[in-house]
Amino acid sequence: MEAQVTEVRPRDREATRQRLLEAARALFAEHGYEQVTVRQIAAAAGANLALVGRYFGSKAGLFGAVLEGEPTLRRLLEGDPAGLPRRLAEYAAERMHADPESPILRSLERSAGDPEIQALVRDRLSTSVIGPLSALIDAPDAHARARLATAVFLGVGAMRRLLGPEPVTPADVDRLTVMFETCLL
């Protein structure tokens, strides 16, 4: 009889954590938060199920860690503050025409109402969008203004999901610019 050789993976906490994040990112993007189980994530990562809890606390904690690695509006917030409404308008117009570039952000749009991750979504929105945006606003009620501008983004995403992508015209970008100027200035 021949002895079977099994591959033994060396213990490497960070490599295992990264495999779990990558597996979760792929599964959440493909199926959405609600449809993915911790067991599926662990199996896809080739990791012990208990490690999800050890490294991330829970499925929701793992989802939060995945979100931390996703793009934010940071690139739009850089540059001349006077041009911010136009940059935000161009980005919103892109979103009217196409899904977000990130599969996880698409998944987040579908899963944001899940009670298990609502607090994570609120925190992500607050720390990655509303907070940085309000820091740039030199006007009374900066936080409220940032929330209004964020509501425009969320509305664009909801409209695209409900009606499908729409072609965008230069006039659309001009109107969105006026909306963002009204919110921010």
Secondary structure, DSSP 4 states (H G I P E B T S, - for coil): -PPP----PPP-HHHHHHHHHHHHHHHHHHH-TTT--HHHHHHHHT--THHHHHHHSSHHHHHHHHHHTS--THHHHSS-GGGHHHHHHHHHHHHHHS--S-HHHHHHHHHTT-TTTHHHHHHHHIIIIIHHHHHH--STTHHHHHHHHHHHHHHHHHHHHHH------HHHHHHHHHHHHHHH-
